[in-house]
Amino acid sequence: MPIDFNSHITFNNIKPAPQTQRVAPQYQPTMQGKDTFTKSVEVKNDVIDTNYEGMKIEQKSFGTIKKTGKEATLYTITNKNGASVDLSTFGATITSIKVPDKNGNLKDVTQGYDNVTPYEESPVGHAGGTIGPCANKISDGKFNIGRKEYQLECNKDGGKTHSHGGTNGFDVQNWQAHILKDGIEFTYDKKDMESGYPGNVHASVIYKFDNDNNLHIIYKAKSDSDTLINMTNHTYFNLDGAENTAENSVLDHIVTLPNSSSYTKNSEIAVPTGEIVKVEGTPFDFRAPKKIGDDINSDHEQVKIGSGFDQNYCIDNYDGKSMVEVADVISEKTGINLKVSTNLPGFQFYTANHLGKSAQPAGKDGSRYEKRSAFCVEPQFYPNAINTKNFKEKGILKKGEEYNREIVYSFSVKN
């Protein structure tokens, strides 16, 4: 599949996985609660004067956006243990996550760049960005809401598909930032027909980082007319440390996808055909732990289409409310363990098969991120659900209703 990929849908005839579903009980969906915003925060010497249970939030310039001449701002949330998350207003982007390894040393586990320019000029892979209005692919760039057809930019597959909101998507917009006690809320107002999508949409992405190294990402949106919304995050992870930029450097990561017994089959240009396939007996079966490298070079047709793993997984027993653990990834080298939970129906598991392009700038350590040097877990509605009869949830946001979904990235250490 393409360098970035996400999806949206629900499903009918999927039987649950043979093992027990692992619901993340420690995470209550934030969608039901209120968020407390600080109306104004005094900044002194680039340090925001607030401390919530040991939480510190700092801000600094992330550089000038050449297209607009406006400044991008970088916020750093540091918890009482010293773990931190860096967030840019440009793209409401995660640029860094530093968490302790098994020796107590902080490791940056996300790929990214030191200033806004690479994100603006060379957005290869959409690293860390908020993807929208609609993540993943839409066949022919067309969809219907009611009786009206909308035509989007076809920016992938030689003009055959629309992907990740197009070249003017959410990840290349400079969002407004609002400081919370324990995080940042980014907001963006999309104009009607911007990027071809209907509706004036008020979009919000709230990042909350706690003292247990859980990063909550809450997506909200409202529109003045029916529209298509499917937001996700596109962070590239390497739990050995993001300085490991060499090709295939993520293949020893041990992955479990505990609640996915099915995936959506792709066409030759990586658009779901509508067929939902069991993972059993295929390279896509990660219900038990295995290394990424075990099956990544399989002769399976779907692996070849993606040039590795780049597939939308269906979440068993999805109900749209419960936070379900969908991925568990461990680095034996550092002991860092990432668990991903969500209340979305699917997720793209992608092994950065299309990184290493000549257009890519040098990353944070001065080296280019090469093919299969990271992995992504991108919760989403199924790809191209709007055009796929077999996928029930279409990602349509009705006028006056609120889109409200959540992703949690949780970090811990296993010795």
Summary of the structure (lengths in Angstrom):
residues: 415
radius of gyration: 19.7
end to end distance: 34.4
largest distance: 59.3
contacts: 1518
relative contact order: 0.21
helix: 7%
strand: 40%
